[in-house]
Amino acid sequence: MLPARTPSTPTHEVLSGPEGWRDSAACRGIETSVFFSPDNERGTARGHRESRARQICQDCPVLTQCREHALTTGEPYGIWGGMTENDRKRHTNRARRREHRPLAPPHATPATADALHLSSAR
């Protein structure tokens, strides 16, 4: 998720680093509330919001770069590269246990993070 910052948008790493890939992101200009959960969001509302964000991410030409950014920086909030906070935690835990899983093709439409079969090898 990129640019337009609101008070609830995390500040670290959002605007730093090489930004070339960000200019081509499918989420550019979309309201950040699609990618970052409001306080106390739960259940169905969260699922619908995350699903909408993943739909935007699925055909993004820079999905891999966005995902790599989130994993490399340890981004704790929001949907990045089609991954939720929980997806990234699971991925990190698998990497620590050295469980390697291949990355899904960029145009995969996963229902869950487990369907992505994310890889820690790059």
C-alpha positions in Angstrom: 0.0 0.0 0.0 1.3 3.4 -0.8 1.1 7.2 -0.7 -1.8 9.1 0.7 -1.1 9.2 4.4 -3.7 9.6 7.1 -3.1 9.9 10.8 -3.7 6.2 11.2 -1.2 5.2 8.5 2.0 3.9 10.0 4.9 6.2 9.4 8.0 4.1 9.3 9.3 3.0 5.9 6.1 4.1 4.0 7.9 6.7 2.0 11.6 5.7 2.3 13.7 3.6 0.1 13.8 3.3 -3.7 10.4 4.4 -4.9 10.5 3.5 -8.6 8.3 0.5 -8.2 5.7 2.5 -6.2 4.9 4.7 -9.2 3.4 1.6 -10.9 1.5 0.2 -8.0 -2.2 -0.7 -8.5 -3.0 0.8 -5.1 -1.6 4.2 -6.0 -4.3 6.8 -5.2 -6.7 4.4 -3.6 -8.0 5.3 -0.1 -5.6 3.9 2.5 -8.5 2.6 4.6 -8.8 -0.3 2.1 -5.3 -1.5 3.1 -5.1 -0.5 6.8 -7.7 -1.7 9.3 -9.5 0.8 11.5 -9.4 0.3 15.3 -11.5 -2.6 16.5 -12.3 -3.9 13.1 -13.1 -7.6 13.3 -14.8 -10.6 11.6 -16.8 -10.1 8.5 -15.9 -6.4 8.0 -12.2 -7.2 8.2 -12.6 -10.1 5.8 -14.4 -8.0 3.3 -11.8 -5.2 3.5 -8.9 -7.6 3.2 -10.6 -9.3 0.2 -11.0 -6.0 -1.6 -7.4 -5.1 -0.9 -6.2 -8.5 -2.2 -8.2 -8.1 -5.4 -6.4 -4.8 -6.0 -3.1 -6.4 -5.3 -3.6 -9.6 -7.4 -3.0 -7.9 -10.8 -0.5 -5.3 -9.6 2.6 -5.2 -11.7 4.8 -4.6 -8.7 3.2 -7.1 -6.3 6.6 -8.9 -5.8 8.5 -5.7 -5.0 5.8 -4.5 -2.6 5.7 -7.9 -0.8 9.5 -7.9 -0.6 9.5 -4.4 0.9 7.0 -5.4 3.6 8.9 -8.6 4.5 12.3 -6.9 4.4 11.3 -4.0 6.6 9.1 -6.0 8.9 6.0 -3.9 8.1 3.7 -4.6 11.0 0.5 -3.0 9.6 -1.7 -3.2 6.5 -2.0 -5.2 3.3 1.3 -5.2 1.4 1.9 -7.2 -1.7 -1.4 -9.0 -1.1 -0.3 -10.1 2.4 -2.0 -9.3 5.6 -0.3 -8.7 8.9 -1.0 -12.3 9.8 0.2 -13.6 6.5 3.5 -11.9 7.0 3.8 -13.2 10.6 3.2 -16.8 9.3 5.7 -16.3 6.6 8.4 -15.0 9.0 7.7 -17.9 11.4 8.0 -20.4 8.6 11.3 -18.8 7.5 12.6 -19.1 11.0 11.8 -22.8 11.0 13.3 -23.0 7.5 10.1 -24.2 5.9 10.6 -23.1 2.3 7.5 -22.8 0.1 7.5 -21.5 -3.5 5.9 -18.1 -4.2 2.6 -18.3 -6.1 2.6 -16.8 -9.6 1.9 -13.0 -9.5 -1.6 -13.5 -11.0 -2.8 -16.2 -8.5 -6.1 -15.5 -6.7 -5.6 -17.0 -3.3 -8.4 -17.3 -0.9 -6.1 -17.5 2.1 -2.4 -16.9 2.8 -1.8 -20.6 3.0 -2.9 -20.8 -0.6 -0.1 -18.5 -1.5 2.6 -21.0 -0.4 5.0 -18.2 0.3 8.7 -18.7 0.0 11.3 -17.3 2.3 14.0 -18.0 -0.3 14.9 -15.2 -2.6 
